[in-house]
Amino acid sequence: MQDIGSRYYTYLSTINNLFASIKNHASHIKVYVIDHPNPAGRQVEGTHLPEEYASFIGITGLPHRHGLTIGEMCKYLRSEMDATFDMKVISFNPEEFETPFQISPSPNFPSVTTAQIYTGQCLFEGTILSEGKGTTKPFEIIGAPFLNWEILLKIKRELFKSYPFFKDKIVLRPIRFIPYDHKFKGEVCNGFQLHILRPEFYSLLFSLILIQHIEKYTENSIWKEGKYEYGSDKTAMELLAGDKKILECLQISGDFRTIIPSLQKEENLWIEKVKKHLIYTIELSVQKIL
């Protein structure tokens, strides 16, 4: 199974459910894991998911972007549930980190670029904006019919003015697109395409700031209402963001610089926690922002 490095990608939940079933009902089964590189690399982003926000799109304790290979994640999940079934990880040549996958794991996940931005851009599923599904660039482009050029230019100008440390990391290109499926199917949407300039890009933080600025400079409420996942009454944004401080910043247009220290503290805690499960010598990393 080709994981893509973010906790929302439900392959992880499928594996976790499989492991729980083996532990509880068939502990004699031996599991073989054919390992793959993580296309999002070794960078870690975000906070550990509290149990109150856990669902099929997020396992308790995982950060937004975990930095592990699927084999390392399997070791971690098995350990966390105190399972004793036999498991063997078939590792890959570390040189393969440079070519993480040749076959797309999903129609909505066409490239390695998608992996670099997905941790943040997936949060647009918690809004009414199109996240680019139904186009050839899912998650690389976002938009809606109610956005116009004046609003887009204001969002772009104010975002980089307020958070100048992103100026040399990414370009926001105003575009028009028509999704052939999903949100705003067949409608002309105005929005942005994200062009990453450096691989050391903090996707989660940037997308949170982008969502905040779109909400601030449009008359429409952009939040998707109603429950999002079976078994939970929480909204999509609550389950995806999965953190009270992050949600408060979004809702009150707070300064995201105030939560960067807590984000980076939790990222370093995650790295310490999973050290014993690492298979490869390439270390996990935290992107320094300030």
C-alpha positions, 0 to 999 in steps of 0.5 A: 500500500502506497501511503503518502505521508499525511494522517488523513490518507485512510490507508493508515486507518485500514492498516490499523484496523487490520492489525487490530483484527489480527491482534484480537482474532487471528494472532497466528497470522504473519504479516509481510509489509513491502515497504515504500518510500514516503513521497512527502519525505522525512519532514514532520508537520503538525500536532498529535491528534487527540482522541476527541478528534479521532476518526477513520481519517485520523488515528489518535496520536498521529501528527498531520505529516508523519515522515515515516515510511509505510513499514516504519508506520506499521512498526509504530502502529503494531507497537502502540496497540501492544500486538504480538503477531509476527510481522516482517518489513521488506525494506527498500534500497535507501536510494529509492527515496529519490523516486518514491512512486512510479504508479499514482496511488490515487486519481487524486494523487497524481504526482510527488508535488501532491505529496508536498502540499497535501498535508495543508491542501487537504484542509480545503475539504473542510470548506465549500471551495473546490480543492481541485478534484475533477481536474488534472491538478487536485490539491495544487489548485483551489477556488470557487465561482464566488472568488473574483480577481480583485479578491484573489489579488487582495488575498495574495497581497495581504497573505505575503505581507502578514507572513513574509517568510513564505515569499521565497517558498511558494508562488500563488498564481491566480487561475480559472478552471472548470472541475469536471467532477466533485464541487462546482462540477462544470462551473468556472472557478477562480482561484490559485495554483500553488507553485512550490519553490523549495522542497522545505515547504511547510504545507500545513501552516501555509494552507491554514493561513490561505484558508484564513485569508480567503474567509477574511476577504470574502462575503461568503462563509466558506466552512462546510457544515454538518458532520463529515465522517460516520461515527462522529458529529464533528465537521470536516474542518474539526476532524482534519485540523484536529487541534483546538489552537489551530481551529481557534486561529482559523475561526477568530482570524488569529495570528498563526505565528503565535502557535508555531512554537507549540507546533514545532514542540509537538513535531520534535516530540513525535520524532523522539517517540518514533525513533525506535521504529525507524528502519532507514538512516535518513533522519526525520526533520522539522521545518524551522519557520521563525 
